[in-house]
Amino acid sequence: MVRKIIKIDEEKCIGCQLCVNACHEGAIGMVDGKAKLLRDDYCDGLGNCLPVCPTGAISFEEREAATFDKVAVEANMADRDKKPSGGGCPGSNARTIRREAAPLQSAAPQTEVRSNLMQWPVQIKLVPVNAPYFDGAHLLVAADCAAYAHANFHQQFMKNKITIIGCPKLDAGDYSEKLTAILKENNIKSVTVVRMEVPCCGGLEHAVITALQNSGKMIPWQVVTISTDGQLLED
């Protein structure tokens, strides 16, 4: 039968897995780092996956497709719940980072390390669009994991910048609208994006690029990628 069903653009997919989590029928899965419609009869055509996609990779189409099979969906979901979780977003995989042992230090450090945070709050969804600290600011938009992964994060990236952070995998909605408003309504001097290498962080980079385009301003910007073991990766 001809019916409405989702369509996934692989070129736009960044592998964030948000659509997989949003689909309650198990119709979408990850294949080679990309979201795939696994079976037509698992898709109910309601599109719960559409609003969570940060890149607009999911749309509707009308085509010949198997009828939605609720019984098959329930059996599939029951079977999936019995299996141990081993897949999912690469950024969610547990990993131990082993480093060379550092010499023990006394409880009182010899040199005090100061924070380079210049404002509060720092979460993208919480910062006021018209906060005075945005005027003339060099803006740092960072994945919230980055400061934990990279040892010199404060000194290398946060110093003399206004820092805002987020995680597109955990936060509902898209950051691009809020970031666009910040860029439009303030005199931002530059934008630096610091993201992790995991695919989920692509949503943060995409949101910033979209905001820069929508702002209509020519603002210098750069993207820095950090590996899961804290190293800076070359472009």
N, CA and C of each residue as an Amber inpcrd file, in Angstrom:
protein
   705
   0.8270000  -1.1950000   0.0000000   0.0000000   0.0000000   0.0000000
   0.8710000   1.2580000   0.0000000   0.3160000   2.3490000  -0.5240000
   1.0210000   3.6260000  -0.5170000   0.6570000   4.3750000   0.7590000
   1.6680000   4.7440000   1.5320000   1.4130000   5.4680000   2.7760000
   2.5790000   6.3780000   3.1320000   2.3450000   7.2380000   4.1320000
   3.3780000   8.1570000   4.6020000   4.3520000   7.4130000   5.4990000
   5.6580000   7.6250000   5.2390000   6.6910000   6.9380000   5.9950000
   7.9310000   7.8290000   6.0360000   8.8120000   7.6010000   6.9940000
   9.9770000   8.4760000   7.1100000  11.0270000   8.1520000   6.0550000
  11.8460000   9.1470000   5.7540000  12.9730000   9.0060000   4.8310000
  14.1880000   9.6380000   5.4980000  15.3240000   8.9610000   5.4780000
  16.5370000   9.4550000   6.1360000  17.6020000   9.7620000   5.0880000
  18.0890000  10.9960000   5.1060000  19.1580000  11.4290000   4.1990000
  20.5030000  11.0880000   4.8510000  21.1880000  10.0860000   4.3160000
  22.4420000   9.6390000   4.9270000  23.5200000  10.7140000   4.9070000
  23.5220000  11.5600000   3.9020000  24.5540000  12.5980000   3.8100000
  24.4070000  13.6250000   4.9290000  23.1860000  13.8700000   5.3660000
  22.9570000  14.8320000   6.4450000  23.0870000  14.1920000   7.8250000
  22.9530000  12.8730000   7.9070000  22.9930000  12.1850000   9.2040000
  24.3840000  12.2770000   9.8140000  24.4530000  12.6550000  11.0930000
  25.7360000  12.7530000  11.8000000  25.9100000  11.6330000  12.8200000
  24.9760000  10.6940000  12.8400000  25.1080000   9.5460000  13.7280000
  24.8910000   9.8350000  15.1930000  24.1070000  10.8440000  15.5150000
  23.9250000  11.2280000  16.9200000  23.0050000  10.2710000  17.6820000
  22.1980000   9.5050000  16.9790000  21.3190000   8.4850000  17.5550000
  20.0920000   9.0610000  18.2660000  19.8620000  10.3400000  18.1710000
  18.7000000  10.9300000  18.8330000  17.3990000  10.3740000  18.2560000
  17.3680000  10.1230000  16.9450000  16.1660000   9.5790000  16.3140000
  15.9050000   8.1440000  16.7740000  16.9780000   7.3850000  16.9940000
  16.8370000   6.0050000  17.4640000  16.1640000   5.9900000  18.8260000
  16.6010000   6.8930000  19.6960000  16.0190000   6.9680000  21.0380000
  14.5870000   7.4850000  21.0130000  14.2720000   8.3310000  20.0250000
  12.9320000   8.9300000  19.9550000  11.9000000   7.9790000  19.3630000
  12.3590000   6.9840000  18.5950000  11.4370000   6.0410000  17.9470000
  11.0490000   4.9470000  18.9320000   9.7950000   4.9170000  19.3240000
   9.3270000   3.9520000  20.3170000   8.9610000   2.6090000  19.6880000
   9.0520000   2.5110000  18.3670000   8.6990000   1.2800000  17.6710000
   9.9260000   0.4810000  17.2350000  11.1300000   1.0420000  17.4340000
  12.3420000   0.3380000  17.0260000  12.5370000   0.2920000  15.5250000
  11.9260000   1.2540000  14.8150000  12.0140000   1.2560000  13.3500000
  13.3560000   1.7540000  12.8490000  14.0740000   2.5180000  13.6890000
  15.3410000   3.1130000  13.2710000  16.4790000   2.4850000  14.0560000
  17.5680000   2.1920000  13.3740000  18.7580000   1.6540000  14.0200000
  19.9960000   2.2710000  13.4140000  21.1380000   2.0210000  14.0370000
  22.4050000   2.5400000  13.5460000  23.1210000   1.4680000  12.7310000
  23.4890000   1.8160000  11.4950000  24.2210000   0.9160000  10.6120000
  25.4190000   1.6660000  10.0560000  26.6140000   1.2050000  10.3960000
  27.8420000   1.8590000   9.9400000  27.8640000   3.3490000  10.3010000
  27.3910000   3.6650000  11.5150000  27.4420000   5.0390000  12.0060000
  26.3590000   5.9500000  11.4740000  25.4010000   5.4180000  10.7310000
  24.3220000   6.2230000  10.1620000  22.9700000   5.6440000  10.5960000
  21.9870000   6.5390000  10.7490000  20.6390000   6.0910000  11.0830000
  19.9880000   5.4560000   9.8580000  19.3130000   4.3270000  10.0630000
  18.6590000   3.6120000   8.9710000  17.2380000   3.2190000   9.3850000
  16.3100000   3.2870000   8.4330000  14.9880000   2.7180000   8.6530000
  15.1200000   1.2100000   8.4750000  14.9600000   0.4620000   9.5580000
  15.2440000  -0.9660000   9.5330000  14.1620000  -1.7680000   8.8180000
  12.9090000  -1.4440000   9.1100000  11.7970000  -2.1440000   8.4730000
  10.6250000  -1.2010000   8.3110000  10.0090000  -1.2450000   7.1350000
   8.8650000  -0.3670000   6.8750000   7.7110000  -0.6420000   7.8230000
   7.4710000  -1.9290000   8.1380000   6.3080000  -2.2580000   8.9510000
   6.4870000  -1.9050000  10.4250000   7.7060000  -1.4460000  10.8180000
   7.9100000  -0.9490000  12.1800000   7.6060000   0.5490000  12.2920000
   7.5420000   1.2410000  11.1780000   7.3450000   2.7040000  11.1910000
   5.8600000   3.0350000  11.1500000   5.3780000   3.7630000  12.1730000
   3.9600000   4.1130000  12.2310000   3.6360000   5.3900000  11.4650000
   4.6760000   6.0790000  10.9590000   4.4460000   7.2800000  10.1590000
   4.0660000   8.5150000  10.9460000   4.1830000   8.4710000  12.2850000
   3.8250000   9.6270000  13.1080000   4.9720000  10.6330000  13.2150000
   6.2050000  10.1720000  13.0250000   7.3380000  11.0970000  12.9500000
   7.8370000  11.6560000  14.2540000   7.8260000  10.8570000  15.3380000
   8.4140000  11.3410000  16.5930000   9.9090000  11.6280000  16.4450000
  10.5200000  11.0160000  15.4370000  11.9580000  11.1850000  15.2250000
  12.3050000  12.5180000  14.5520000  11.3600000  13.1150000  13.8410000
  11.6740000  14.3210000  13.0490000  12.1820000  15.4940000  13.8880000
  11.4760000  15.8850000  14.9630000  11.8960000  17.0980000  15.6800000
  13.2060000  16.9780000  16.4400000  13.6770000  15.7500000  16.6950000
  14.9190000  15.6210000  17.4770000  16.1640000  15.6420000  16.5930000
  16.0010000  15.4820000  15.2880000  17.1700000  15.4340000  14.3980000
  17.7940000  16.8100000  14.2720000  19.0740000  16.9880000  14.6620000
  19.6900000  18.3190000  14.6480000  20.0790000  18.8120000  13.2570000
  20.0710000  17.9340000  12.2590000  20.5280000  18.3350000  10.9240000
  19.4350000  18.3020000   9.8700000  18.2090000  17.9640000  10.2650000
  17.1190000  17.9030000   9.2940000  17.2630000  16.7420000   8.3210000
  17.8850000  15.6540000   8.7650000  18.1300000  14.5140000   7.8770000
  16.8840000  13.6550000   7.6680000  15.8530000  13.8550000   8.4930000
  14.6600000  13.0120000   8.4180000  13.4840000  13.8120000   7.8710000
  12.7640000  13.2180000   6.9430000  11.5770000  13.8500000   6.3660000
  10.5330000  12.7730000   6.0970000   9.3510000  13.1920000   5.6500000
   8.3140000  12.2500000   5.2650000   8.3120000  12.0600000   3.7550000
   7.9120000  10.8900000   3.3210000   7.6330000  10.6570000   1.9140000
   6.4430000   9.7120000   1.8180000   5.7740000   9.7330000   0.6840000
   4.6910000   8.7980000   0.4270000   5.1610000   7.8140000  -0.6320000
   5.1300000   6.5440000  -0.3080000   5.5950000   5.5050000  -1.2280000
   4.9480000   4.1760000  -0.8730000   5.1780000   3.2160000  -1.7290000
   4.7120000   1.8650000  -1.4640000   5.4820000   1.2990000  -0.2660000
   4.7830000   0.8980000   0.7650000   5.4230000   0.4020000   1.9730000
   4.5030000  -0.5850000   2.6730000   5.1150000  -1.5050000   3.4010000
   4.3350000  -2.4740000   4.1650000   3.5110000  -1.7690000   5.2330000
   2.3420000  -2.3050000   5.5150000   1.4680000  -1.7410000   6.5340000
   2.1270000  -1.8210000   7.9120000   1.9170000  -0.7790000   8.7210000
   2.4440000  -0.7830000  10.0850000   1.9080000  -2.0010000  10.8320000
   2.8150000  -2.7860000  11.4310000   2.4550000  -4.0360000  12.1020000
   2.7300000  -3.9000000  13.5980000   1.6950000  -3.5720000  14.3430000
   1.8460000  -3.3430000  15.7810000   2.2910000  -4.6030000  16.5100000
   1.7960000  -5.7540000  16.1040000   2.1590000  -7.0110000  16.7600000
   3.6440000  -7.2980000  16.5640000   4.1450000  -7.0850000  15.3380000
   5.5650000  -7.3090000  15.0540000   6.4410000  -6.3390000  15.8380000
   5.9690000  -5.1070000  15.9640000   6.7140000  -4.1010000  16.7230000
   6.8270000  -4.5090000  18.1850000   5.7140000  -4.9230000  18.7800000
   5.7240000  -5.3110000  20.1940000   6.6450000  -6.5090000  20.4290000
   6.6360000  -7.4560000  19.4980000   7.5090000  -8.6280000  19.6250000
   8.9710000  -8.2240000  19.5040000   9.2520000  -7.3170000  18.5710000
  10.6280000  -6.8530000  18.3730000  11.1410000  -6.0940000  19.5890000
  10.3040000  -5.2110000  20.1510000  10.7280000  -4.4190000  21.3010000
  10.9240000  -5.3080000  22.5280000  10.0630000  -6.3160000  22.6850000
  10.2120000  -7.2400000  23.8170000  11.4980000  -8.0360000  23.6930000
  11.8320000  -8.4300000  22.4710000  13.0630000  -9.1850000  22.2410000
  14.2810000  -8.3060000  22.4660000  14.1880000  -7.0550000  22.0360000
  15.3210000  -6.1390000  22.1930000  15.6020000  -5.8360000  23.6530000
  14.5310000  -5.7540000  24.4670000  14.7130000  -5.4520000  25.8890000
  15.4490000  -6.5760000  26.6260000  15.3840000  -7.7940000  26.0660000
  16.0470000  -8.9220000  26.7050000  17.5360000  -8.9570000  26.4230000
  17.9630000  -8.2780000  25.3590000  19.3630000  -8.3330000  24.9460000
  20.1810000  -7.3030000  25.7000000  21.4360000  -7.6080000  26.0720000
  22.3000000  -6.6240000  26.7180000  22.6180000  -5.4990000  25.7710000
  22.7050000  -4.3100000  26.3060000  23.0020000  -3.1430000  25.4790000
  24.4830000  -3.0820000  25.1820000  24.8180000  -3.1610000  23.8780000
  26.2200000  -3.1060000  23.4940000  26.4630000  -2.1600000  22.3560000
  25.3750000  -1.6920000  21.7250000  25.5290000  -0.8030000  20.5770000
  25.3300000   0.6320000  20.9750000  24.6950000   1.4000000  20.0580000
  24.4010000   2.7870000  20.3640000  25.4640000   3.7320000  19.8670000
  25.3210000   4.9620000  20.2970000  26.2370000   6.0120000  19.8640000
  27.6590000   5.7060000  20.3280000  28.6550000   5.8290000  19.4410000
  30.0430000   5.5760000  19.8560000  30.4590000   6.4390000  21.0340000
  29.8590000   7.6140000  21.1600000  30.2140000   8.4920000  22.2590000
  29.7370000   8.0060000  23.6070000  28.8530000   6.9890000  23.6240000
  28.3410000   6.4550000  24.8840000  29.0980000   5.2200000  25.3410000
  29.9860000   4.7220000  24.5090000  30.7290000   3.5140000  24.8620000
  31.6720000   3.7770000  26.0330000  31.6500000   2.8580000  27.0140000
  32.5270000   3.0090000  28.1750000  33.9780000   2.7750000  27.7730000
  34.8560000   3.5910000  28.2990000  36.2720000   3.4550000  27.9620000
  37.1200000   3.9510000  29.1250000  38.1500000   3.1820000  29.4650000
  39.1020000   3.5980000  30.4910000  40.3120000   4.2210000  29.8230000
  40.6900000   5.4000000  30.2560000  41.8540000   6.0860000  29.7080000
  43.0110000   5.8870000  30.6690000  44.0360000   5.1950000  30.2090000
  45.1870000   4.8920000  31.0610000  46.3010000   5.8930000  30.7910000
  46.8210000   6.4990000  31.8420000  47.8890000   7.4740000  31.7300000
  49.0660000   7.0450000  32.6020000  50.2250000   7.5810000  32.3030000
  51.3900000   7.2990000  33.1390000  51.1660000   7.8790000  34.5280000
  51.5680000   7.1450000  35.5250000  51.3630000   7.5980000  36.8980000
  52.1520000   8.8730000  37.1670000  51.4860000   9.8620000  37.7610000
  52.1430000  11.1190000  38.1170000  52.6440000  11.0120000  39.5470000
  53.7080000  11.7190000  39.8840000  54.2130000  11.6840000  41.2560000
  53.1860000  12.2270000  42.2350000  53.1170000  11.6170000  43.4150000
  52.1650000  12.0650000  44.4250000  52.5300000  13.4690000  44.9070000
  51.4910000  14.2750000  45.1670000  51.7010000  15.6400000  45.6560000
  51.0210000  15.7910000  47.0030000  51.4800000  16.7520000  47.7450000
  50.8650000  17.0230000  49.0370000  49.4960000  17.6460000  48.8290000
  48.6950000  17.6540000  49.8750000  47.3430000  18.1930000  49.7690000
  47.3510000  19.6690000  49.4040000  48.3820000  20.4110000  49.8030000
  48.4690000  21.8400000  49.4940000  49.3320000  22.0200000  48.2440000
  48.7240000  22.3960000  47.0880000  49.5060000  22.5560000  45.8570000
  50.4880000  23.7100000  45.9780000  51.6060000  23.5940000  45.2690000
  52.6210000  24.6410000  45.2960000  52.1560000  25.8920000  44.5560000
  51.4140000  25.6830000  43.4570000  50.9410000  26.8070000  42.6610000
  49.4250000  26.7450000  42.5590000  48.7760000  27.8370000  42.8800000
  47.3230000  27.8780000  42.8000000  46.8870000  27.9920000  41.3440000
  45.9520000  27.1540000  40.9300000  45.4060000  27.1970000  39.5770000
  44.0710000  27.9140000  39.6310000  43.9570000  28.9770000  38.8490000
  42.7430000  29.7990000  38.8710000  41.8220000  29.4500000  37.7050000
  40.5370000  29.5530000  37.9550000  39.5520000  29.3300000  36.9010000
  39.5520000  30.4970000  35.9180000  39.3050000  30.2010000  34.6430000
  39.1840000  31.2390000  33.6230000  37.7380000  31.4920000  33.2190000
  36.8100000  30.9730000  34.0030000  35.4020000  31.2160000  33.7100000
  35.0710000  32.6810000  33.9800000  34.4820000  33.3430000  32.9840000
  34.2400000  34.7780000  33.0700000  32.7840000  35.1430000  33.3360000
  31.8930000  34.1490000  33.3840000  30.4740000  34.4850000  33.5770000
  29.7180000  33.2670000  34.0850000  28.4890000  33.5020000  34.4920000
  27.5560000  32.4620000  34.9130000  26.1580000  32.9020000  34.5320000
  25.2690000  32.0400000  34.0810000  25.4400000  30.6060000  33.8860000
  26.2620000  30.3010000  32.6330000  26.5140000  29.0160000  32.4130000
  27.2990000  28.6150000  31.2520000  26.5030000  27.7400000  30.2810000
  25.4000000  27.1430000  30.7380000  24.6280000  26.2700000  29.8590000
  23.9410000  27.1070000  28.7840000  24.0180000  26.6560000  27.5340000
  23.4470000  27.4130000  26.4070000  21.9830000  27.7540000  26.6540000
  21.2270000  26.7960000  27.1620000  19.7970000  27.0250000  27.3590000
  19.4990000  27.9900000  28.5060000  20.4780000  28.2490000  29.3600000
  20.2400000  29.1130000  30.5200000  20.7610000  30.5340000  30.3550000
  21.7490000  30.7580000  29.4860000  22.3240000  32.1020000  29.3810000
  21.3040000  33.0790000  28.8010000  21.1900000  34.2900000  29.3620000
  20.2930000  35.3100000  28.7880000  20.8600000  35.8170000  27.4670000
  20.0080000  35.9520000  26.4670000  20.4610000  36.3890000  25.1370000
  21.1260000  37.7530000  25.1900000  20.5950000  38.6530000  26.0040000
  21.1010000  40.0280000  26.0540000  21.9840000  40.2990000  27.2630000
  22.6390000  39.2840000  27.7790000  23.5300000  39.4940000  28.9230000
  24.6420000  40.4680000  28.5550000  24.9870000  41.3840000  29.4410000
  25.9980000  42.4040000  29.1260000  27.3680000  41.8310000  28.7960000
  27.6840000  40.6530000  29.3040000  29.0130000  40.1020000  29.0380000
  29.1890000  39.6430000  27.5850000  28.1010000  39.5740000  26.8100000
  28.2330000  39.2110000  25.4000000  28.7450000  40.3740000  24.5420000
  28.6340000  41.5950000  25.0360000  29.0410000  42.7570000  24.2410000
  30.5570000  42.7640000  24.0300000  30.9630000  42.6390000  22.7710000
  32.3880000  42.6450000  22.4410000  33.1120000  41.3680000  22.8190000
  32.3610000  40.2820000  23.0520000  32.9610000  39.0460000  23.5590000
  33.5460000  38.1760000  22.4550000  34.5800000  37.4460000  22.8120000
  35.0510000  36.3180000  22.0240000  34.3450000  35.1020000  22.6280000
  33.5230000  34.4500000  21.8340000  32.6080000  33.4250000  22.3470000
  33.1810000  32.0220000  22.1700000  33.1410000  31.2420000  23.2430000
  33.5170000  29.8370000  23.2050000  32.2610000  28.9990000  23.3760000
  31.9570000  28.1790000  22.3710000  30.8280000  27.2510000  22.4430000
  31.4230000  25.8510000  22.5370000  31.2660000  25.2170000  23.6900000
  31.9930000  23.9690000  23.9460000  31.0710000  22.8260000  24.3290000
  31.4590000  21.6320000  23.9270000  30.7990000  20.4300000  24.4350000
  31.1270000  20.3000000  25.9200000  30.1400000  19.9470000  26.7160000
  30.3850000  19.9460000  28.1600000  31.3890000  18.8760000  28.5890000
  31.6360000  17.8670000  27.7470000  32.6440000  16.8490000  28.0730000
  34.0670000  17.3540000  27.8450000  34.2160000  18.3930000  27.0180000
  35.5480000  18.8070000  26.5760000  36.4470000  19.2330000  27.7350000
  35.8830000  19.9320000  28.7010000  36.6970000  20.4300000  29.8110000
  37.2240000  19.2950000  30.6840000  36.5370000  18.1640000  30.6890000
  36.9920000  17.0070000  31.4570000  38.0270000  16.2060000  30.6840000
  37.9150000  16.2250000  29.3490000  38.8280000  15.4260000  28.5370000
  40.1850000  16.0910000  28.3540000  40.1870000  17.4260000  28.1690000
  41.4320000  18.1390000  27.8690000  41.9590000  18.8460000  29.1220000
  43.1350000  18.4510000  29.5640000  43.6580000  18.9070000  30.8610000
  43.8560000  20.4160000  30.9350000  44.2190000  21.0470000  29.8160000
  44.5360000  22.4730000  29.8310000  43.4010000  23.3160000  29.2620000
  42.1750000  22.8380000  29.4310000  41.0250000  23.4720000  28.7860000
  40.8340000  24.9270000  29.2120000  40.9400000  25.1930000  30.4980000
  40.7290000  26.5630000  30.9800000  41.7310000  27.5300000  30.3610000
  42.9810000  27.1850000  30.4260000  44.0280000  28.0890000  29.9580000
  44.0460000  28.2050000  28.4340000  43.8180000  27.0990000  27.7560000
  43.9670000  27.0890000  26.3000000  42.7360000  27.6010000  25.5700000
  41.5530000  27.3690000  26.1160000  40.3440000  27.7290000  25.3860000
  39.4710000  28.7780000  26.0800000  39.3600000  28.7210000  27.4000000
  38.4360000  29.6100000  28.0980000  39.0010000  30.9880000  28.4030000
  40.3010000  31.1170000  28.4670000  40.9180000  32.3800000  28.8560000
  40.4830000  33.5160000  27.9380000  39.9650000  34.5830000  28.5410000
  39.5210000  35.7930000  27.8350000  38.3360000  35.5450000  26.8980000
  37.5910000  34.4740000  27.1530000  36.4010000  34.1940000  26.3440000
  35.1780000  34.0190000  27.2390000  34.0120000  34.2940000  26.6720000
  32.7570000  33.9640000  27.3250000  32.4230000  32.5340000  26.9300000
  32.2130000  31.6820000  27.9200000  32.0590000  30.2520000  27.6780000
  30.6130000  29.8180000  27.8400000  30.0870000  29.1350000  26.8170000
  28.7690000  28.5150000  26.9400000  28.8930000  27.0690000  26.4850000
  28.1850000  26.1750000  27.1740000  28.3690000  24.7440000  26.9280000
  27.0230000  24.0590000  26.6670000  27.1040000  22.8740000  26.0640000
  25.9000000  22.0890000  25.8340000  26.2420000  20.6920000  25.3740000
  25.2120000  19.8410000  25.3240000  25.3520000  18.4770000  24.8110000
  24.1080000  18.1660000  23.9870000  24.2260000  18.1370000  22.6510000
  23.0530000  17.9070000  21.8110000  22.4250000  16.5400000  22.0050000
  23.1630000  15.6000000  22.5570000  22.5970000  14.2640000  22.7930000
  21.6660000  14.2640000  24.0020000  21.9710000  15.0880000  25.0050000
  21.1930000  15.0740000  26.2480000  20.1450000  16.1780000  26.3160000
  20.4030000  17.3010000  25.6790000  19.4690000  18.4260000  25.7430000
  18.4060000  18.3070000  24.6610000  17.1690000  18.5570000  25.0200000
  16.0820000  18.5200000  24.0410000  16.1200000  19.7660000  23.1640000
  15.7750000  19.6020000  21.9060000  15.6950000  20.7450000  21.0090000
  17.0170000  21.0580000  20.3330000  16.9870000  22.1570000  19.5520000
  18.1370000  22.5650000  18.7540000  18.6900000  23.8680000  19.3280000
  20.0290000  23.9660000  19.4080000  20.6570000  25.1750000  19.9390000
  20.6810000  26.3300000  18.9440000  20.4670000  26.0550000  17.6580000
  20.7500000  27.0700000  16.6380000  19.9090000  28.3380000  16.8090000
  18.6590000  28.1960000  17.2380000  17.8040000  29.3750000  17.4170000
  18.3550000  30.2930000  18.5100000  18.7460000  29.7170000  19.6350000
  19.2870000  30.5080000  20.7500000  20.6170000  31.1420000  20.3460000
  21.4710000  30.3720000  19.6850000  22.7730000  30.8960000  19.2610000
  22.6180000  31.9940000  18.2180000  21.6490000  31.8400000  17.3230000
  21.3920000  32.8840000  16.3240000  21.0220000  34.1970000  17.0050000
  20.1550000  34.1110000  18.0120000  19.7440000  35.3160000  18.7380000
  20.9310000  35.9750000  19.4330000  21.8090000  35.1570000  20.0210000
  22.9910000  35.7110000  20.6980000  23.8900000  36.4440000  19.7030000
  24.1000000  35.8480000  18.5350000  24.9670000  36.4610000  17.5280000
  24.3310000  37.7090000  16.9160000  23.0330000  37.6730000  16.7050000
  22.3440000  38.8060000  16.0880000  22.2900000  40.0210000  17.0050000
  22.0390000  39.7880000  18.2720000  21.7240000  40.8850000  19.1910000
  22.9340000  41.3890000  19.9760000  24.1080000  40.8130000  19.7070000
  25.3000000  41.2410000  20.4420000  26.4770000  41.4180000  19.4860000
  27.4430000  42.1730000  19.9530000  28.6450000  42.4330000  19.1540000
  29.6910000  41.3600000  19.4600000  29.4720000  40.1610000  18.9050000
  30.3890000  39.0470000  19.1260000  31.5830000  39.2010000  18.1860000
  32.7880000  39.1380000  18.7450000  34.0040000  39.3620000  17.9570000
  34.4700000  38.0960000  17.2280000  34.3030000  36.9390000  17.8420000
  34.7260000  35.6840000  17.2260000  34.0080000  34.5410000  17.9220000
  33.9790000  33.3810000  17.2530000  33.3460000  32.1890000  17.8240000
  34.3150000  31.0170000  17.6790000  34.5660000  30.3470000  18.7920000
  35.3630000  29.1270000  18.7830000  34.4900000  27.9770000  19.2580000
  34.4350000  26.9230000  18.4700000  33.6840000  25.7260000  18.8470000
  34.6890000  24.6530000  19.2690000  34.5090000  24.1130000  20.4560000
  35.3400000  22.9970000  20.9080000  34.4110000  21.8110000  21.1340000
  34.5990000  20.7900000  20.3150000  33.7500000  19.6030000  20.3730000
  34.5920000  18.3600000  20.5820000  33.9290000  17.2800000  20.9730000
  34.5850000  15.9940000  21.0810000  34.5210000  15.2860000  19.7310000
  35.3440000  14.2630000  19.5600000  35.3980000  13.5590000  18.2810000
  34.1820000  12.6750000  18.0290000  33.3960000  12.3960000  19.0500000
  32.2590000  11.4890000  18.8900000  31.1910000  12.1200000  17.9970000
  30.4560000  11.2950000  17.2260000  29.4740000  11.8300000  16.2770000
  28.4050000  12.7130000  16.9110000  28.0260000  12.4030000  18.1510000
  26.9800000  13.1800000  18.8160000  27.2970000  14.6730000  18.8320000
  28.5870000  15.0010000  18.9500000  28.9980000  16.4030000  19.0410000
  28.8360000  17.1500000  17.7210000  28.5890000  16.4110000  16.6420000
  28.3570000  17.0820000  15.3660000  27.1520000  18.0060000  15.4170000
  26.1910000  17.6840000  16.2730000  25.0130000  18.5390000  16.4190000
  25.3630000  19.9140000  16.9480000  26.3580000  19.9850000  17.8390000
  26.7870000  21.2710000  18.3830000  27.4500000  22.1130000  17.3000000
  28.3440000  21.4980000  16.5540000  29.0200000  22.2070000  15.4580000
  28.0130000  22.6800000  14.4230000  27.0660000  21.8230000  14.0700000
  26.0490000  22.1880000  13.0800000  25.2100000  23.3740000  13.5560000
  24.8450000  23.3690000  14.8430000  24.0330000  24.4590000  15.3900000
  24.7630000  25.7970000  15.3020000  26.0670000  25.7890000  15.5760000
  26.8470000  27.0240000  15.5070000  26.9530000  27.5110000  14.0650000
  27.2160000  26.6030000  13.1380000  27.3230000  26.9870000  11.7230000
  26.0000000  27.5530000  11.2300000  24.8970000  26.9110000  11.6080000
  23.5730000  27.4060000  11.2290000  23.3270000  28.8000000  11.8000000
  23.6990000  28.9940000  13.0620000  23.5120000  30.2920000  13.7140000
  24.3510000  31.3790000  13.0370000  25.5730000  31.0540000  12.6680000
  26.4280000  32.0250000  11.9650000  25.8090000  32.4160000  10.6410000
  25.2720000  31.4560000   9.9220000  24.6290000  31.7440000   8.6340000
  23.3770000  32.5870000   8.8310000  22.5720000  32.2300000   9.8270000
  21.3160000  32.9500000  10.0630000  21.5200000  34.3450000  10.6320000
  22.6530000  34.5720000  11.2690000  22.8930000  35.8900000  11.8750000
  23.1250000  36.9670000  10.8280000  23.5900000  36.5670000   9.6510000
  23.8690000  37.5460000   8.5940000  25.1230000  38.3520000   8.8340000
  25.9460000  37.9280000   9.8060000  27.1690000  38.6530000  10.1320000
  28.3970000  37.8590000   9.6930000  29.4460000  38.5850000   9.3640000
  30.7230000  37.9460000   9.0360000  31.5690000  37.9020000  10.2960000
  31.4770000  36.8080000  11.0380000  32.1730000  36.6610000  12.3090000
  33.2410000  35.5760000  12.1620000  34.4910000  35.8660000  12.4940000
  35.5280000  34.8260000  12.4260000  35.1640000  33.6470000  13.3380000
  35.3920000  32.4240000  12.8430000  35.0480000  31.2590000  13.6590000
  35.9860000  30.1030000  13.3410000  36.0890000  29.1960000  14.2810000
  36.9100000  28.0100000  14.0940000  36.3410000  26.8580000  14.9090000
  36.6770000  25.6350000  14.5020000  36.2410000  24.4370000  15.2140000
  37.4730000  23.6540000  15.6500000  37.5160000  23.2940000  16.9200000
  38.5940000  22.4660000  17.4650000  37.9770000  21.1640000  17.9420000
  38.6000000  20.0410000  17.5700000  38.0830000  18.7260000  17.9540000
  39.0530000  18.0420000  18.9200000  38.4850000  17.4940000  19.9950000
  39.2700000  16.8100000  21.0140000  38.9290000  15.3270000  21.0010000
  39.9480000  14.4830000  21.0740000  39.7240000  13.0460000  21.1030000
  39.2420000  12.6290000  22.5000000  38.7200000  11.4040000  22.5890000
  38.2080000  10.9450000  23.8830000  39.3030000  10.7460000  24.9220000
  40.5730000  10.6970000  24.4740000  41.6580000  10.6290000  25.4600000
  42.3130000  11.9920000  25.6790000  41.6410000  13.0610000  25.2140000
  42.0540000  14.4090000  25.5600000  43.0320000  15.0720000  24.6230000
  43.3210000  14.4590000  23.4730000  44.2920000  15.0590000  22.5430000
  43.5780000  15.9560000  21.5350000  44.2860000  17.0050000  21.0770000
  43.7440000  17.8660000  20.0320000  43.9600000  17.1860000  18.6980000
  42.8970000  17.1010000  17.9020000  42.9740000  16.4270000  16.6090000
  43.1670000  17.4360000  15.4960000  43.9520000  17.0710000  14.5120000
  44.1810000  17.9300000  13.3570000  42.9850000  17.8410000  12.4290000
  42.6760000  18.9520000  11.7460000  41.5750000  18.9590000  10.7850000
  41.9390000  18.0970000   9.5670000
